[in-house]
């Protein structure tokens, strides 16, 4: 994949306002349903204790939410017991995160530059859908190396991304029917979805990144790949699944920084 000029769909106040209303509906439920055992520390933190990106905390409880957007995933991590801070490149999204969670720690980082986080020794990091929006191997690689540098040795990184199948099927929370080019897209090509759970129906542009490319990028950044999870819907769940029972919309990569 080559680097291609790209417009962040979420650096837009109307989009940010719509996205800020999302919780974990429909297809999104599958992205978060199985995370607790992958991430949860042993004991819960007090919800009243705001996170600080650089402050000391109890062992195994400091987490970074990379690409936190309007703070949905940051609040999810706090509910699991982490002292958590969120970072994003979109001021519009961060404004909604702070409005919803005034005691939270939400910070703007320069696009492609995580140098301010290097050496902070986080125990865990989560990135929910952020890498879908990042164009090109070079940009993805820089950010993955930055995340590796921000974690302590043995630290965990969970990366949730869209599978190529997401852009080729219909879902409870997404439609791709109008975007015929998605069916023949190759690595690095733009692909599009419509989010059905928000009032903003404008297409969201992502970049296709297959499993083989992610695995190579993780290795180049210094991560050990521990497991890949592809969650499917279950018949007993309270959702009118569309394709989710037979095709996984998400890939959840469980990664680790090597110990010295």
C-alpha positions as CSV (number, residue, x, y, z in Angstrom):
1,X,0.0,0.0,0.0
2,X,1.2,3.5,-0.7
3,X,0.4,6.6,1.3
4,X,-2.6,8.4,-0.3
5,X,-4.1,11.8,0.6
6,X,-7.0,11.2,2.9
7,X,-9.7,13.2,4.7
8,X,-10.6,12.1,8.2
9,X,-14.3,11.7,8.1
10,X,-14.6,12.4,11.8
11,X,-12.9,15.8,11.7
12,X,-16.3,17.3,11.0
13,X,-18.6,18.7,13.7
14,X,-21.8,17.3,12.2
15,X,-20.2,13.8,11.9
16,X,-18.7,14.0,15.4
17,X,-22.1,15.1,16.9
18,X,-23.8,12.1,15.3
19,X,-21.1,9.6,16.2
20,X,-21.1,10.9,19.8
21,X,-24.6,9.4,20.3
22,X,-23.5,5.9,19.6
23,X,-23.2,3.3,22.4
24,X,-22.8,-0.3,21.4
25,X,-25.7,-1.1,19.1
26,X,-26.1,-3.9,16.7
27,X,-22.9,-4.8,14.8
28,X,-20.8,-2.7,17.2
29,X,-21.9,-5.0,20.0
30,X,-19.7,-7.7,18.5
31,X,-16.6,-5.5,18.6
32,X,-16.9,-5.0,22.3
33,X,-18.7,-8.1,23.6
34,X,-15.6,-10.2,24.0
35,X,-13.1,-7.6,25.1
36,X,-13.3,-7.8,28.9
37,X,-11.3,-11.1,29.3
38,X,-8.7,-9.8,26.9
39,X,-8.2,-6.5,28.7
40,X,-9.7,-6.4,32.2
41,X,-7.2,-5.9,35.1
42,X,-7.7,-7.9,38.3
43,X,-9.5,-5.3,40.4
44,X,-11.8,-2.4,39.5
45,X,-10.8,1.2,39.8
46,X,-13.1,3.9,41.2
47,X,-15.1,5.6,38.5
48,X,-14.6,8.8,40.4
49,X,-10.8,8.7,39.8
50,X,-10.0,10.6,36.6
51,X,-7.3,9.2,34.4
52,X,-4.0,10.9,33.8
53,X,-1.8,9.9,30.9
54,X,1.5,10.3,32.9
55,X,0.5,9.8,36.5
56,X,1.5,6.6,38.4
57,X,-1.3,4.0,39.1
58,X,-1.7,0.6,40.4
59,X,0.1,-2.2,38.5
60,X,-1.6,-3.5,35.4
61,X,-4.2,-0.7,35.4
62,X,-2.9,2.1,33.2
63,X,-4.5,2.1,29.7
64,X,-4.3,4.2,26.6
65,X,-7.3,4.6,24.2
66,X,-5.8,5.4,20.9
67,X,-8.3,7.1,18.5
68,X,-10.7,7.6,21.4
69,X,-13.1,9.8,19.3
70,X,-16.1,10.9,21.4
71,X,-14.9,8.7,24.3
72,X,-17.1,5.6,24.0
73,X,-14.2,3.2,24.1
74,X,-12.4,5.3,26.8
75,X,-15.4,5.0,29.1
76,X,-15.6,1.3,28.3
77,X,-12.0,0.8,29.5
78,X,-12.7,2.7,32.7
79,X,-15.7,0.5,33.4
80,X,-13.3,-2.5,33.2
81,X,-11.2,-0.9,36.0
82,X,-8.5,0.9,34.1
83,X,-7.0,4.3,34.8
84,X,-7.4,5.4,31.2
85,X,-6.5,8.4,29.0
86,X,-7.8,8.9,25.5
87,X,-6.0,10.5,22.5
88,X,-7.3,11.5,19.1
89,X,-6.4,13.8,16.2
90,X,-9.9,15.3,15.8
91,X,-10.7,18.3,18.0
92,X,-14.4,18.0,17.1
93,X,-14.6,14.4,18.5
94,X,-12.6,15.3,21.7
95,X,-15.0,18.2,22.4
96,X,-17.8,15.7,22.6
97,X,-15.8,13.3,24.7
98,X,-15.1,16.1,27.2
99,X,-18.7,17.2,27.3
100,X,-19.9,13.6,28.0
101,X,-17.1,12.9,30.5
102,X,-15.7,16.1,32.1
103,X,-13.5,14.3,34.6
104,X,-11.8,12.2,31.8
105,X,-8.4,12.8,30.3
106,X,-8.7,13.4,26.6
107,X,-5.8,14.8,24.6
108,X,-5.2,16.0,21.1
109,X,-2.2,14.4,19.4
110,X,-0.6,15.5,16.1
111,X,-1.6,13.4,13.1
112,X,0.9,10.6,12.9
113,X,3.0,11.6,15.8
114,X,2.8,9.7,19.1
115,X,6.2,10.8,20.3
116,X,4.7,12.6,23.4
117,X,3.6,9.1,24.6
118,X,6.9,7.4,24.3
119,X,8.2,5.8,27.5
120,X,5.1,6.3,29.5
121,X,4.8,2.6,30.1
122,X,1.1,1.9,29.7
123,X,0.0,-1.5,30.7
124,X,-2.6,-1.8,28.0
125,X,-3.8,0.0,24.9
126,X,-7.0,-0.2,22.9
127,X,-7.7,1.0,19.4
128,X,-11.3,0.6,18.2
129,X,-11.6,1.0,14.4
130,X,-8.9,3.8,14.3
131,X,-6.7,1.9,11.8
132,X,-9.6,1.5,9.4
133,X,-9.2,5.3,8.7
134,X,-5.4,5.4,8.4
135,X,-4.2,5.4,4.7
136,X,-1.0,3.6,3.8
137,X,1.5,1.2,5.3
138,X,3.9,4.0,6.2
139,X,1.4,5.9,8.3
140,X,0.1,2.7,10.0
141,X,3.6,1.5,10.7
142,X,4.6,4.8,12.3
143,X,1.6,4.7,14.6
144,X,2.1,1.1,15.5
145,X,5.7,1.8,16.4
146,X,4.5,4.8,18.5
147,X,2.1,2.6,20.4
148,X,4.7,-0.1,21.0
149,X,7.0,2.6,22.4
150,X,4.2,3.9,24.7
151,X,3.6,0.5,26.3
152,X,5.8,-1.2,28.9
153,X,7.5,-4.5,28.1
154,X,4.9,-7.1,28.3
155,X,2.2,-4.5,27.8
156,X,-1.0,-5.5,25.8
157,X,-2.4,-3.9,22.7
158,X,-5.9,-4.8,21.4
159,X,-6.6,-3.5,17.9
160,X,-10.2,-3.8,16.6
161,X,-10.4,-3.4,12.8
162,X,-12.9,-4.1,10.1
163,X,-12.4,-7.2,8.1
164,X,-12.5,-7.0,4.3
165,X,-15.9,-8.7,4.5
166,X,-17.4,-5.7,6.3
167,X,-17.3,-3.8,3.0
168,X,-18.9,-6.5,0.9
169,X,-22.1,-7.4,2.9
170,X,-25.1,-5.9,4.5
171,X,-25.2,-5.6,8.3
172,X,-27.5,-4.6,11.1
173,X,-25.5,-1.4,11.7
174,X,-24.0,-0.8,8.2
175,X,-24.9,-0.8,4.5
176,X,-22.5,-1.2,1.7
177,X,-25.0,-1.9,-1.1
178,X,-24.4,1.4,-2.9
179,X,-20.6,1.0,-3.1
180,X,-20.1,-1.6,-5.8
181,X,-16.4,-0.8,-5.9
182,X,-15.9,-2.3,-2.5
183,X,-16.4,-5.8,-4.0
184,X,-13.2,-5.5,-6.1
185,X,-11.1,-3.3,-3.8
186,X,-7.5,-4.2,-3.1
187,X,-5.2,-3.5,-0.2
188,X,-5.0,0.3,0.2
189,X,-8.0,1.1,-1.9
190,X,-10.8,3.3,-0.5
191,X,-13.9,1.5,0.7
192,X,-17.1,2.9,2.0
193,X,-19.9,2.2,4.5
194,X,-23.1,3.9,5.6
195,X,-23.6,3.8,9.4
196,X,-27.3,3.0,10.0
197,X,-27.3,3.7,13.7
198,X,-26.7,7.5,13.4
199,X,-28.6,10.3,11.7
200,X,-25.6,11.3,9.5
201,X,-26.0,9.1,6.4
202,X,-22.9,10.4,4.6
203,X,-20.6,7.6,3.5
204,X,-17.5,6.9,5.7
205,X,-14.3,6.4,3.8
206,X,-11.9,3.7,5.0
207,X,-8.9,2.0,3.5
208,X,-8.9,-1.7,2.9
209,X,-6.2,-3.6,4.9
210,X,-6.2,-7.4,4.8
211,X,-5.1,-9.7,7.6
212,X,-1.7,-10.5,6.0
213,X,-0.8,-6.8,5.9
214,X,-1.8,-6.3,9.5
215,X,0.3,-9.2,10.6
216,X,3.4,-7.9,8.7
217,X,2.9,-4.4,10.1
218,X,2.6,-5.7,13.7
219,X,5.8,-7.7,13.3
220,X,7.7,-4.7,11.8
221,X,6.5,-2.5,14.7
222,X,7.9,-4.9,17.3
223,X,4.7,-6.5,18.5
224,X,4.1,-10.2,19.2
225,X,0.7,-11.4,17.8
226,X,-0.9,-13.6,20.5
227,X,-4.3,-14.2,19.0
228,X,-6.9,-13.1,16.4
229,X,-10.6,-13.1,17.3
230,X,-13.4,-12.8,14.7
231,X,-16.6,-12.5,16.7
232,X,-19.9,-13.8,15.2
233,X,-23.4,-13.0,16.3
234,X,-25.2,-15.6,18.4
235,X,-28.8,-16.7,17.8
236,X,-29.7,-16.0,21.5
237,X,-28.6,-12.4,21.4
238,X,-31.4,-9.7,21.3
239,X,-30.5,-8.4,17.8
240,X,-32.1,-9.1,14.4
241,X,-28.7,-10.1,12.8
242,X,-28.4,-9.7,9.1
243,X,-25.0,-11.3,8.1
244,X,-23.4,-11.4,11.6
245,X,-24.3,-15.0,12.3
246,X,-22.1,-16.4,9.5
247,X,-19.5,-13.7,8.6
248,X,-17.3,-11.8,11.1
249,X,-17.4,-8.0,10.5
250,X,-14.4,-7.3,12.9
251,X,-11.0,-8.7,13.5
252,X,-9.7,-8.3,17.1
253,X,-5.9,-8.6,17.3
254,X,-4.4,-9.4,20.6
255,X,-0.8,-8.1,20.7
256,X,2.0,-7.8,23.2
257,X,5.2,-5.9,23.6
258,X,8.1,-8.4,24.0
259,X,9.6,-8.6,27.5
260,X,13.3,-7.8,27.7
